[in-house]
Amino acid sequence: MNALIVEDDPWIAELLRLILIDLDANFQIEHLSSAVAAQNHLRGNSIDLLIADLNLPDGNGLEVVRTAARRAPSSLRLLTTTDISRQVVLDARDAGITDFFAKPFKVDALRGRLAQLLQRSQANVSASANLGDLPSFLRARLEQPLRLAWSSPAQQQLAASSAKELDFERFRALAEAEPMLTLTALNRANRQLERGRATCLCLQTVWERLGPAGCRELVARMAQARIALEHPLLQQRVSEFASQQQALSDALGRQSVEQTIPVGPLRAAISCSRLGELAVISAVQHFLNYGQQIDESSLDTLINQYAADFGNCIKTQQQLPFLLRELTGSLFKLPRTGLRKDRILLRIAALETGFTPADPDQLRQLRRLIGLPT
């Protein structure tokens, strides 16, 4: 097993090293004394065990934990600290911690707890080695909470560095570029819904309900807690979806100039139009993070095969408002009854941009129906 100890006190680091060697003589142990060095190490090396101090000379040990959680999801991640306050516990859980060790240590108690955790970790490693093929993994993921990934590490880093300075326009641009932000922000705003207030259906209302500080905090937390897509083919597919959605938004903007309907919910629906595909792609990245390989030639087939089930699952888990589900569905097919101008505008945008197969007759009919030139 490969272990990384991140501790600036050499005496404590040596004590941890001796305990690990005593538990398993085959441990390969690396000791680093700073957060920056640890982050650099994790970018190029796989680990099975991380023991990180909370307070490091150049940063917070939780940042190291977050990186390990993203890059080695099956690893055991332990935090050593003198501060076991409620906030530290909450922050550590959010970062992906496995357990705490409170300082100062009692050597026998520390050794016993490490032994138990390592036994549990070995069981988890055995389980991850039996993940099966990618279709089996995807079927299993449908029984678990689904989480979308950042479109790339660069986009994740940009969100982290700009979170504290976001105004509404930059927040909206980021959320529309990263649909997981739109989905999560809507969920959080609606969970805080007061009795008698309307359901939140757009990012403008999210900004008003959560407030600028709440939206910035949401972006910062998600930049820390979510993985990013690292496989080039996965990044390419997400980029293609983003281009489709930008084309839809541009078409909607042209059509809605003279229409007296709010466009915020329509833009949110466009952002949520590929949630199923994005959830499948995010699950594939998780599969890769467990050290597995994929057959790139079958990737598009699997995305198409599982997109509907993943989409229904994540919309239910995140409680996407029913009206937004209806609006998103209008991009693909209009309902037989209850035609409304907002649904027609979305369908026109889908037909004009090639988001769905061309149907010139329907396009002319719909444009004529709401008074647009044919």
C-alpha positions in Angstrom: 0.0 0.0 0.0 1.1 3.6 -0.7 0.7 6.0 2.2 1.3 9.8 2.3 1.8 11.5 5.7 1.5 15.3 5.6 2.8 16.6 8.9 5.1 19.5 9.7 6.1 18.0 13.1 8.9 15.5 12.4 8.4 13.7 15.7 4.7 13.0 15.0 5.4 12.1 11.4 8.0 9.5 12.5 5.6 8.1 15.1 2.9 7.6 12.4 5.5 6.0 10.1 6.6 3.5 12.7 3.0 2.6 13.5 2.2 2.0 9.9 5.3 -0.1 9.3 4.4 -2.1 12.4 0.9 -2.8 11.0 2.2 -3.7 7.6 5.8 -4.0 6.7 5.0 -3.6 3.0 3.8 0.0 3.4 5.5 2.4 0.9 5.4 5.7 2.9 6.1 9.2 1.7 6.4 12.1 4.3 5.8 15.7 3.2 5.6 18.7 5.5 3.5 21.2 3.4 0.2 21.4 1.7 1.7 22.5 -1.6 4.2 19.6 -1.7 1.4 17.2 -0.9 -0.9 18.6 -3.7 2.0 18.3 -6.2 2.6 14.7 -5.0 -1.1 13.7 -5.5 -1.1 15.0 -9.0 1.4 12.4 -10.1 1.1 9.6 -7.7 -1.7 7.2 -6.5 -2.2 6.6 -2.8 -4.1 4.2 -0.7 -3.8 6.1 2.6 -3.5 9.8 3.5 -2.8 11.1 7.0 -2.9 14.9 6.9 -2.6 17.5 9.7 -5.3 20.1 9.7 -2.9 23.1 10.3 0.1 23.1 7.9 2.6 25.9 7.5 1.3 26.9 4.1 -2.3 26.0 4.2 -5.1 23.7 5.3 -4.9 20.0 5.4 -8.5 19.8 4.2 -7.4 21.0 0.7 -5.1 18.0 0.6 -7.9 15.7 1.6 -10.2 17.2 -1.1 -7.5 16.5 -3.8 -7.1 12.9 -2.5 -10.8 12.4 -2.5 -11.0 13.4 -6.2 -7.9 11.6 -7.5 -8.1 8.5 -5.3 -11.7 8.0 -4.3 -11.1 4.5 -2.8 -8.3 5.8 -0.6 -8.5 6.1 3.2 -8.2 9.8 4.2 -7.5 10.7 7.8 -7.2 14.1 9.5 -5.1 14.8 12.6 -6.1 17.9 14.6 -6.3 19.5 18.0 -9.6 21.1 17.0 -12.6 18.9 16.8 -15.2 21.7 16.7 -18.5 21.2 15.0 -17.5 23.4 12.1 -14.3 21.5 11.6 -16.3 18.2 11.5 -18.7 19.6 8.9 -15.9 21.0 6.8 -14.0 17.7 7.0 -17.0 15.6 6.0 -17.6 17.9 3.0 -13.9 17.5 2.0 -14.2 13.7 2.0 -12.5 12.7 5.3 -12.7 9.1 6.5 -11.9 9.7 10.1 -10.2 12.0 12.7 -7.3 11.5 15.0 -7.3 13.9 17.9 -4.0 15.3 19.2 -2.3 14.5 21.4 -2.2 10.8 20.6 -2.2 7.8 22.8 -0.1 5.4 20.9 -1.9 2.2 21.7 -5.3 3.7 20.9 -4.0 5.2 17.7 -2.5 1.9 16.6 -5.8 0.1 17.3 -7.9 2.6 15.4 -5.5 2.5 12.4 -5.6 -1.3 12.4 -9.4 -1.2 12.2 -9.5 1.4 9.5 -7.0 -0.4 7.4 -9.0 -3.6 7.6 -12.0 -1.7 6.4 -10.0 -0.1 3.7 -8.7 -3.4 2.4 -12.3 -4.6 2.2 -13.2 -1.5 0.2 -10.2 -2.0 -2.1 -11.3 -5.6 -2.7 -14.8 -4.3 -3.6 -13.5 -1.7 -6.0 -11.4 -4.4 -7.7 -14.7 -6.2 -8.4 -16.4 -3.2 -10.0 -17.1 -5.2 -13.1 -17.4 -3.7 -16.6 -18.6 -0.2 -17.3 -22.2 -1.2 -18.0 -22.4 -3.0 -14.7 -20.9 0.0 -12.9 -23.4 2.4 -14.5 -26.4 0.2 -13.5 -25.1 0.1 -10.0 -24.7 3.9 -9.9 -28.4 4.3 -10.6 -29.0 3.0 -7.1 -26.8 5.7 -5.6 -26.9 9.5 -5.3 -25.7 11.0 -8.6 -23.3 14.0 -8.8 -22.3 15.9 -11.8 -18.6 16.7 -12.4 -16.9 20.0 -13.5 -16.3 20.1 -17.2 -12.6 20.3 -16.8 -10.0 20.9 -14.0 -9.3 24.4 -15.5 -13.0 25.3 -15.2 -13.0 24.0 -11.6 -9.9 26.1 -10.7 -11.5 29.2 -12.4 -14.6 28.8 -10.2 -12.5 28.3 -7.1 -10.4 31.4 -7.8 -13.3 33.7 -8.8 -16.0 32.6 -6.3 -15.5 35.4 -3.8 -15.8 38.1 -6.5 -18.8 36.8 -8.5 -21.5 39.3 -9.5 -24.8 38.1 -10.9 -23.7 38.1 -14.6 -20.6 36.1 -13.9 -22.5 33.7 -11.6 -25.1 33.2 -14.3 -22.5 32.6 -17.0 -20.7 30.1 -14.9 -23.9 28.3 -13.9 -25.1 28.1 -17.5 -21.7 26.8 -18.6 -21.7 24.2 -15.7 -25.3 22.8 -15.5 -24.5 21.1 -12.1 -24.4 24.7 -10.7 -27.8 25.5 -12.1 -29.3 22.3 -10.8 -27.7 22.5 -7.4 -28.5 26.2 -7.0 -32.2 25.7 -7.9 -32.4 22.8 -5.4 -30.8 24.9 -2.6 -33.1 27.9 -3.3 -36.2 25.8 -3.4 -35.3 23.9 -0.2 -35.2 27.3 1.5 -38.6 28.2 0.1 -40.9 30.1 2.4 -44.6 29.2 2.6 -46.6 31.1 0.0 -43.6 32.0 -2.2 -43.4 30.8 -5.8 -41.1 28.0 -6.8 -37.6 29.2 -8.0 -37.3 28.6 -11.7 -34.3 30.7 -12.8 -30.9 31.9 -11.8 -32.1 35.4 -11.2 -34.4 34.2 -8.5 -31.7 32.0 -7.1 -29.4 35.0 -6.7 -32.2 36.9 -5.0 -33.3 34.0 -2.7 -29.8 32.9 -1.6 -28.2 36.3 -1.8 -24.8 37.1 -3.4 -22.9 35.7 -0.4 -24.9 32.4 -0.5 -24.3 32.0 -4.2 -20.6 32.7 -3.9 -20.4 30.2 -1.0 -22.1 27.6 -3.1 -19.7 28.0 -6.0 -16.7 27.8 -3.6 -17.9 24.6 -1.9 -18.7 22.9 -5.2 -15.3 23.8 -6.5 -13.8 22.1 -3.5 -16.1 19.0 -3.3 -16.8 17.9 -6.8 -14.5 16.0 -9.2 -13.6 17.3 -12.7 -13.6 15.5 -16.0 -10.0 14.6 -16.9 -10.4 12.2 -19.8 -10.1 14.1 -23.1 -13.0 12.3 -24.8 -15.3 13.0 -21.9 -14.3 16.7 -21.9 -14.9 16.8 -25.7 -18.5 15.3 -25.3 -19.3 17.9 -22.7 -17.9 20.7 -24.8 -20.2 19.6 -27.7 -23.2 19.7 -25.4 -22.2 23.2 -24.2 -22.0 24.3 -27.8 -25.5 23.0 -28.5 -26.8 24.8 -25.5 -25.2 28.0 -26.4 -26.8 27.8 -29.9 -30.1 27.2 -28.2 -29.7 30.2 -26.0 -28.7 32.4 -28.9 -31.7 31.3 -30.9 -34.0 31.8 -28.0 -32.6 35.3 -27.5 -33.5 36.2 -31.2 -37.0 34.8 -31.0 -38.0 36.2 -27.6 -37.2 39.9 -28.4 -40.9 40.7 -29.1 -42.4 38.0 -26.9 -43.8 39.0 -23.5 -42.7 36.0 -21.4 -39.9 35.6 -18.9 -36.8 34.1 -20.5 -35.1 33.1 -17.2 -36.9 29.7 -16.8 -36.3 29.0 -20.5 -32.6 29.5 -20.1 -32.6 27.3 -17.0 -34.4 24.6 -19.0 -31.8 24.8 -21.7 -29.0 24.5 -19.1 -30.8 21.3 -17.8 -31.4 19.8 -21.2 -28.5 17.3 -21.1 -28.5 16.3 -17.4 -28.8 12.6 -18.2 -25.8 12.6 -20.6 -23.8 14.7 -18.1 -24.6 12.3 -15.3 -23.5 9.3 -17.3 -20.3 11.0 -18.3 -19.6 12.0 -14.7 -20.1 8.3 -13.6 -17.7 7.2 -16.3 -15.0 9.6 -14.8 -15.7 8.0 -11.4 -15.1 4.6 -13.0 -11.8 5.8 -14.4 -10.8 7.3 -11.0 -11.1 3.8 -9.6 -8.2 2.8 -11.9 -10.5 1.2 -14.5 -10.3 1.4 -18.3 -13.0 2.1 -20.9 -13.6 1.1 -24.4 -13.7 4.5 -26.1 -15.5 3.2 -29.2 -18.5 2.2 -27.1 -18.7 5.4 -25.1 -21.3 7.2 -27.2 -23.5 4.1 -27.2 -23.4 3.8 -23.5 -24.2 7.5 -23.0 -27.2 7.3 -25.3 -28.3 4.0 -23.6 -28.3 5.3 -20.0 -29.0 9.0 -20.5 -32.8 8.8 -19.9 -32.5 6.7 -16.8 -29.7 8.9 -15.3 -31.6 12.0 -16.3 -34.8 10.9 -14.5 -32.8 9.8 -11.5 -30.8 13.0 -11.0 -33.8 15.3 -11.6 -35.7 13.4 -8.9 -32.8 13.4 -6.5 -32.2 17.1 -7.0 -35.9 17.9 -7.0 -35.9 19.8 -10.3 -39.2 21.7 -10.4 -41.8 20.0 -12.6 -42.3 23.1 -14.8 -38.6 23.0 -15.7 -38.9 19.3 -16.5 -41.8 20.2 -18.9 -39.9 23.0 -20.5 -36.8 20.8 -21.0 -39.0 18.1 -22.5 -40.4 20.7 -25.0 -37.0 20.9 -26.6 -37.4 17.3 -27.8 -41.2 17.1 -28.3 -44.2 19.3 -27.6 -47.1 18.0 -25.6 -50.3 17.2 -27.4 -52.3 19.5 -25.2 -51.6 22.6 -23.2 -49.4 24.3 -25.7 -47.9 27.5 -24.4 -45.7 30.2 -25.9 -42.7 29.3 -23.7 -42.8 25.7 -24.8 -43.2 26.7 -28.5 -40.2 29.0 -28.3 -38.0 26.3 -26.9 -39.2 23.8 -29.6 -38.5 26.4 -32.3 -35.0 27.0 -31.0 -34.4 23.2 -31.0 -35.6 22.8 -34.6 -33.6 25.9 -35.9 -30.3 24.9 -34.3 -30.4 21.2 -35.1 -30.7 20.2 -31.5 -33.3 17.8 -32.7 -33.9 16.4 -36.2 -35.1 19.0 -38.7 -38.9 19.2 -39.3 -39.5 22.2 -41.7 -43.2 21.8 -41.7 -43.5 21.9 -37.9 -41.0 24.8 -37.7 -43.1 26.9 -40.1 -46.3 26.0 -38.3 -44.9 26.9 -34.9 -43.4 30.2 -36.0 -46.7 31.2 -37.6 -48.6 30.2 -34.5 -46.8 32.8 -32.3 -46.5 35.5 -34.9 -42.9 35.0 -36.0 -41.9 35.4 -39.7 -41.8 32.1 -41.6 
